[in-house]
Amino acid sequence: MDAFMTIKETASLWNLTERRVQKMCSDGLIEGVQKFGNSWAIPREAKRPKDGRVTTGQYRNWRKK
């Protein structure tokens, strides 16, 4: 199991929350990820995927425009 990381290890390495890493795993954004029961196994050589969320506030109050 030295070839894999846990959600907690990955979150601290990539400076993300554990929930965000879980969401990336379930969405299939991380290549080579495997699920064992209720746990995710992330390969150590996996690259951090690009974060596609909008953080500029571009869609803020879009209904009022």
Secondary structure, 3 states (H helix, E strand, C coil): CCCEECHHHHHHHHCCCHHHHHHHHHHCCCCCCEEECCEEEEECCCCCCCCCCCCCCCCCCHHHC
